[in-house]
Amino acid sequence: MTRSQAKFPGAASVIIISAPSGSGKSTVVRSLLNSAPGLQFSVSYTTRARRSREKNGREYFFVTLAQFKRMIAAGEFVEWANVYGNFYGTPRRPIEAAHRAGADILLDIDVQGHRKVRKRLRGAVSVFLLPPSYEELKRRLTARNSECPATVEKRLRAARDEISHWPEYDFVVVNDNVARATRALHAIVTASRARRQNQRDEIRKICRTFS
């Protein structure tokens, strides 16, 4: 697995979420976006094949390897990875647009991407979404019926390593129930918006009324 990255400016509030494959992250993220107005989602690019229920531009932007490599050369990713032979990348432009608009943005990236983005955006808030058990993760991966048993086993082996990185995150949410996990994430987003660095302009405006 290899990675590369590029420099980029900070955003008003960046929420990073990571989880092992099969943890139900996509479902929880969709639920969160529906319940947290003003939170934007950074759609990643990938070279992997689109699954039957996925829509281009919603879960991912699906591109060819040649297109992805052109984007790397043009510096269009803040971070990218080659994972199991498929490339994944977080585009720069949505983060820059959120920065200019003072908006909040949600990044769905893996543990390595999280580590690299946090070095550049020290104010970002990170959340690790944890499955309730190994057995449940295996059941979810198998139930997807989108991959062969060998690939499922490969993802389960990777999950053992990925969950060991949970201490690097600000928050850990167990996804044993989508509604409960969504409420926990919503609370984290609300708390992030209340941090002083995200309210400087409003705070200064109020303070001037006391002059």
Helices and strands as residue ranges (DSSP letters): E 3-5, E 13-18, H 25-35, E 39-42, E 44-46, E 60-62, H 65-73, E 77-83, E 86-91, H 92-101, E 104-108, H 111-120, E 125-130, H 134-143, H 149-162, G 163-168, E 171-174, H 178-193, G 196-198, H 200-208
